[in-house]
């Protein structure tokens, strides 16, 4: 068997293995996504955010509420990576109010720098920041 023929045979075997792997990943995802949805939807987190590490840079909190688990990827063979859809908001140190729905790629669990908080704390923070925005929006009315 020539080198080219051997290479073609290996290439066909790899394609078959990839196809089997994708099917198995889909099967596992169908099992894991409902579990992750149950475990994560509704959880709230607070993350200390900033523009940098200088001493004059004042940090603020970024708040996140998980609204969906939408996908699972298998890049890391030890643990699947799941995609979370989140509602997030923050009032930055330069008074910018940001609210967005955003998808994030996370590992099996959220990074330890994200501190889980109770939903009431999330709602209070959102109400407080919304009050600031409303005050500014209707300032001269």
Order of alpha helices (4+ residues) and beta strands (2+ residues): alpha-beta-beta-beta-beta-beta-alpha
